[in-house]
Amino acid sequence: MPVSRKSALAILLCGLLWATAAQAQRAKPQGFPDAPGKEVLVGKCFQCHAPTMWQDHRQDRRGWEGVLYRMVGRGALWTEDEIRTMADYLAAAYGRQAAASK
């Protein structure tokens, strides 16, 4: 039974809309504090990782920077400025001091 062009187009559009909605959900993670660097982190890290990745990890800035450079070693394509920005954000939001204040 052949599929008409209209049906094929409708199926394609539904798939694109679903993929766009799924991407939007990943781009707006719940529980991430608004601060400089959040958008860079969301845009770079959520391509591979779920938002829950950082909830239990507590490191200082240097520790987070080490994690980010390890991701570069695994293929992440980030600039040094992006790494600094993400490390600053993660240290402020998910650093050791953040765990103590909660």
Number of C-alpha atoms within 10 A of each C-alpha: 3 5 8 9 9 9 10 12 12 12 12 12 12 12 12 12 12 12 12 12 12 11 13 11 11 17 16 13 14 10 9 16 12 10 12 13 18 18 16 15 19 19 13 17 17 16 13 8 12 12 17 12 10 13 12 9 13 19 22 17 20 13 14 23 20 14 15 20 15 12 14 14 10 9 9 15 11 13 10 10 9 16 22 17 18 25 26 22 23 26 20 18 21 23 20 15 14 15 14 8 6 5
